[in-house]
């Protein structure tokens, strides 16, 4: 139940869900999936918007929906939300919001750089050291994602995109994350 999960999380007590299906439906799993998707392709607006505005028991959103709308309106409609964030960070009229945008862009670019140089499991593991996303590493969703990354790279070393695609297939099947087909 959500109240129990919230209480356990507030006390930093690890817990286990009874099925992977339940785990795949948690907000933490959606946040981790969208974080990896945004690292891979920040110009995909849906995962980016979710990552920026969603919250869970352990994660506070980067921005609120009103801020995202203000950023979006500031930029050309043909640009992605990420491009709008960059534009706003460079010339935004709201100092505090422009600072939030600059911090987000800088953090994301560092993670994107790391993604180009490392395997999926090591990238997921590196989130522990991220000031912004470390809270997500205390969840069962993170443990499962990391274990899945380890199983994936054991059989194949491929791009972050390939790992995300593999993991989304696992989630859709409700699979337990068995060895990937290579």
N, C-alpha and C positions, 0 to 999 in steps of 0.2 A: 504494500500500500504506500502511496505517496507520502502521507504524514510520517510513517515509520522510517522510510528512506531519508526524508528530510531531517528527522531527529538524529538518526545515526550519522549522517553526513555532518551535521552541526557539531557533533561530538568527536569528529574525526575517527569514527569507528568503521572499519571496513565491513562490508556486507556482501552477500552473494544472492543473486536473483535465482529463482527456481528454474528458469529456462532461458536459453539464448534468445528466443523470440522476445521475451520481456526486456532483455538487455538491449536488443537492437532498437527497441521502441523508446528508450530513455532519451531525455534531452541531452545528457552528457555524450551519448553515442552520436547523436545528430551533430552536436557541436564539434566533436573530434573529426567526424567525417567531413563536415564542412570546412573546418580549419585546414585539413589536408587538401581538400579540393581547392581552396583559395590559395594555398601555397603553390599548388600546381598551376592554377589558372585564375589569377585575381580578377579577370575581366568577365567571369561568369557571375552575373548579378545576384542570382538566387542564393547560392551558398554564402556569398559575401554579405548580403543583407541580413541573412539569418545569423551569421557569426557576429556581426556588429551589434545586433539588437536583442538577441536571445539571452535568457538567463536560466540558470539552474541552481540547485542547492549549493554548488561550489563555484559558480562562475557568474561574474557581474558583467553586463554588456559593456561594450566599448562606447556605444552611442545610444541615444534613445531614438525612437522613430521620428520624432519631430526634427532632430538634428540631421538624420539621413535625408529627410524630405528637403530641408533647407540646403544641404549640400547638392542634392540632385537638381534642384531648381537653379542653382548657381551656375551650372554647367550646361553645355549644349546637349540636347536630348539624344543626339545620335551617339554620344560617348557612353562608355560603360560607367557604372557606379564607381569603380576603382579610378578611372580617369577623372571623374568628377571630384573624388577625394583628393587626388593629386593637385588638380586645378585649384580647389578650395584651399589646400594647404599652402599653395604658393601665393595666392592673391585674395584669400578670404577676408571678409570685413570683420568677422568675429574672432578676436584674438584667441580666446580660450578654445573655441571649436577648431580653429586653424591649427593650434598647437596639438590638439588631440589627433587631427588628421596627419600632421607631420610625424608624430610618434608612431601611429599605426603604420604609415607607409615605410618608415625606417625599419621597424620591427619586421614587417612582412618581407621586405627586400632582403634582410639578413637571413630569414628562414628560407626564402627562395634560393639564395646563393648556396646555403647549406644543402638544400635538396638536390642541387645539381652536382654536388660533390660526394654524396653519401647514399647508402642504401636506405630503403624504407624503414627497416627496423631501427636503424641508428637515428634516423630523423625523428621517428616517434619517441625514441628514448631521450633525445635532446630536449624535448618539451619540458622535462623536469627542470632544466636550467633556465627556462624562459620565465622571466618575472611575470609576464602577462598571463601565460597559459599553464603555469605550474600547478594551479589548483585542480585542473582537469586530470592531472596525473595521479590523483589520489582515488580515482574512481575505478570501479570494476570495468567500466567501458574502456578505460585506458589500458588496464592490464590485458584485457582481451585483445585490444587493437595491437598492443606491443607483441603479444604472443603470436598473433596472426601474422604480423610483419616478419617475425623470426622464422616462422614456418614458410612464409612466402619466399624470402631471400635464400633459404636453405636450398630450395629447388631452382631458383632462377634469380638473377640480378637484373632488374629492369627498372624502368622509370617509375617515378611517383605516380604518374597517371595510370600505369599498368597495375600498380598495387591498389590504387583507389578503385579501379574497375573491378579487380578481383574481389576486393572486400565488399563492394556493393552487390556483386553477384551472390556472395556468401550470405549477406543480409537478406536479400530477396528470397533466397531458398530457405532461410531460417536454419542454415547449416551450422554445425558446431565448429567450423573453421578447420576442417580436415586438410590434409596436404593438398596444395593446389595442383591442378593439371598443368603440365608444362609441355 
